[in-house]
Amino acid sequence: MMKWAKIKALYPDKFILLGNLKEEPISSNKFKILEGEILMVSEDAKEIRKAYQAYSRQGKEVLYSIPSTPTEFIVENVERKEYLNEV
């Protein structure tokens, strides 16, 4: 586990896949990410998305950040349906 601010400082311009998240509620549907476990770091958005989907299919709670994600990482839970087109 590593604090989000340190992760962001180590990988400022990367896509980062995180697991084992520690979060702090801000409101009923907003959370601040405090720390997590780095599962993958990449410069390739598609690569991170594929890894995210693979972990999600296994029932693991994961999250990824994009290069512009700020040091204060706020996540809003919204209902969404994701359709995967597998060839």
Stockholm file with secondary structure:
# STOCKHOLM 1.0

chainA/1-87         MMKWAKIKALYPDKFILLGNLKEEPISSNKFKILEGEILMVSEDAKEIRKAYQAYSRQGKEVLYSIPSTPTEFIVENVERKEYLNEV
#=GR chainA/1-87 SS CEEHHHHHHHSTTSEEEEEEEEEEESSSSEEEEEEEEEEEEESCHHHHHHHHHHHHHTTCCEEEECTTCCSSCEEECCCCCCCCCCC
#=GC SS_cons        CEEHHHHHHHSTTSEEEEEEEEEEESSSSEEEEEEEEEEEEESCHHHHHHHHHHHHHTTCCEEEECTTCCSSCEEECCCCCCCCCCC
//
